[in-house]
């Protein structure tokens, strides 16, 4: 390495290891929540962006006699390129969208790698602390203040035509489930019927337990819980 270089190979190796560690810390949290982009994805992005930042710093001093260059050029491409990768982590399921936080965490660890590659270790450490506080502590606070609700289609099949929807509705309402719409499809004579309920289900409700309660009613043949698309 030339004496004019700002970074030594040992400096680069240290920053690369720190990028690996930073990506692993955020990735572990995402993996614990079974997200589409987990430990390995976050490590690769953080380490990769660290390498690109190191390259941005290294090339001007290696290739330019004056050592003048723009270290931000490659970094800018990292930031814009993360939009394509983050979009792949976003999944639309009917009326709900999942993966926005994971996409944001991917973009975040890319920036984290750029910080580490630039040698801003204190700022990178503070950024990791902010990320963990946001992903873990604020997530718990948000869940308590704004409980999530799921939109599901509950289908109850009765074994005969002599059924009473009141018992089913009582179980559902007692569980705290809100019914948005209801449809009853009567079968032919003595062939039973099907009750379809578009329901708004709070996150705290055990759907399986509600289904078992309905199934235990005398003339219920089957209970299905489906996503609403």
C-alpha positions, 0 to 999 in steps of 0.5 A: 500500500502506498504511503499516501493512502488514508486506509491500510488493509488492516483498517479495511478489514476491521471495517468489513468485520464491523459491517458484518457485525452490524448487519448481523445485529439487525438481521437477527431481529428480522429473522426472529420475526420470520421476515422474508429478509433475515440474517443472511440478507442483512449481513450481505447488504451491510457488508457489501455497502461497507466494501463499496464505501471502502472502494469509494475512498480507496480508488481516488488515492490509488488511481489519481496522482492528486488523490482527489475524487468523489467518494460519494459517487458509489455511495449514491448508487448504493442508496438508489439501488436498494430501492429495487431490493427493498421492493422485493421484500414487500408483499401484498396480501389482499387488503394488507401489505407486509414487509415495509419494515423489512424493506426499510431495514434493508435500506437502513443497513445499507446506510449503516455499511456506508457509515462504517466504511467511512469510519464513522464508528460512533455514529454507526453504533448510535444508529444500531441502537436507534434501529434496535430501539425502533424495531423492538421497544417501539414495536411492543409499544405500538402493538399495545397502543394500536392493536393490529386487526386482521380481515378474514372470511369465516365460512361455517358449513351446517350439516342440515337445514335446521340451523340457528346462526345466533349461536355462531354469532354469539361465539364470534361477538363474545370473542371481540370479532367485528362482523362487516358483512354476512351471507347465508347460502341455503342448500337444497332440501336437507343438504345444509347451508353455509354461513359466510362472515367477513370479519375484522379480527383483533390481533389478540384473538385466538382464531383457532379457539373460536373455530373450535367453539363453533365446531363444537355446536351440534350441527356444524360440519366444517369451519374454514378461515380464509384470507379476504382478497 
